[in-house]
Amino acid sequence: MTSAINARLNPVSPAARRPTRVRYGVMGFLCVLSFLTYFDRLCIMRAQPMIETDLHITHAQMGVIFGVFWLAYALFELPGGWMGDRFGARSTLTRVVLAWSLFTALSGTATGFFSLLTLRFLFGVGEAGAYPNIARVQSRWLPASAQGRASGILWLVARWGGALSPLLFGMLMREFDSPGFRSLAKTTAILRPLVTLQSWRLGFFACGFAGLVWVAFFFPWFHDNPADHPSVNEAELSVIGGGKPIKPHATRDGKVWLALVSSPSLWGLSMVYVFGSFGWSFFVSWMPKFLLDVHHISFKDSEWMSAMPMLCGGVTCLIGGFVSDAIVKRTGRKRFGRAVFPVVGHVIAAVAIFGLRYVHTPLQAVVLMSVTMAAYDLGLGAKWAAIIDIGGVHSGIAAGFVNMLGNLGGNTLQPIIGAMIFHRWGWGTLFTVYSAMYLLAAAMYLFIHPDHVFYEEDADRAA
């Protein structure tokens, strides 16, 4: 088997066929997956008022429900990355999407605080491992020179999934509440049990179904090793691997774990995500409340306002990822190419979010929030590419490690700490803390070296 694979990896002569484009199909699957992860985790924000009313849940309890997802997601990120490195991304991603789709759909069956809390925790467990395994697929299916561009594209669709989630979920609920759907359900036997259900419950069912469709197409088609895919030719293998063999599995060596927890670069990236996520999580937890309390914009009327920062962030994800690769290619300085946009972006984000202390109109607030998100996301493609650069063939556990710490320190703690700061000192102090967090994230690049893999076995793969 090995000799057959190596034979396919011989340098391609000028007369050989052009490279096939299967890697673009892989990117297509990853983009849909990235969109669904953010869409499913944020759609609950749009249904929040109805859920609170129907299930008799307080606003404070809803905050706990939001937070428990991030806790579960963070705790199971590293195990999810390890599973991908150990068993392959194909089986692991299938498990991830099936689990999160199931618990997304079951969220529509919640009867009260504790049942919804349990289901959102299990949803977080299910979704954990998605991005570490996306990183693993990137490291095996895409050339090193394209990692920034690919990461920018993936995070663009992720941000747009988050931005469009309240809008699309709102449209779903309105459609399920429409006389046309209710009339159809009454006259169709298979739909009749849905007639009396609230629209937010039906919306969760629909979101869960979307994940099942993704699995149905992905699992039969995808292969962990590009050399095993029947549609990949020798020329494409050469493009992907630069003429070097592509390892289907990472080495099962205990030394990898010691290298993982002792890597200054991975700890630095983890702290970038801790501090950066602390500020970013404002946009998925406090932003609708800020627009309601300060600018008197209802949840329903703030759909587009809430979407604009992430829409802008998606655009800068793409720009930053493409230009980061271009800088690395032109200068050969990977550390500079992977650091310039995150550092500059975090500084601009710190200034912009601090300015929210002084706005007086909804338009001013939306502009500054959009600048904050756009600046922060300018470096996201480069940050994700740096994880893959440093992770090498162990990108799954490297991404799981960074995401675990980042989500524990940022997204999980921010709603709790943010609530304490807000209730004691108000919005102005909260925005000052966010600003300081962005500056701390920028400072972490003193410790990050993406031109070295964290485990020496992979040193020959470092560009």
Secondary structure, 3 states (H helix, E strand, C coil): CHHHHHHHCCCCCCCCCCCCCHHHHHHHHHHHHHHHHHHHHHHHHHHHHHHHHHHCCCHHHHHHHHHHHHHHHHHCHHHHHHHHHHHCHHHHHHHHHHHHHHHHHHHHHCCCHHHHHHHHHHHHHHHCCHHHHHHHHHHHHCCHHHHHHHHHHHHHHHHHHHHHHHHHHHHHHHHHHCHHHHHHHHHCHHHHHHCCCCHHHHHHHHHHHHHHHHHHHHHHHCCCCHHHCCCCCHHHHHHHHCCCCCCCCCCCCHHHHHHHHCCHHHHHHHHHHHHHHHHHHHHHCCHHHHHHHHHCCCCCCCHHHHHHHHHHHHHHHHHHHHHHHHHHHHHCCHHHHHHHHHHHHHHHHHHHHHHHHHCCCHHHHHHHHHHHHHHHHCCHHHHHHHHHHHHHHHHHHHHHHHHHHHHHHHHHCHHHHHHHHHHHHCHHHHHHHHHHHHHHHHHHHHHCCCCCCCCHHHHHHCC
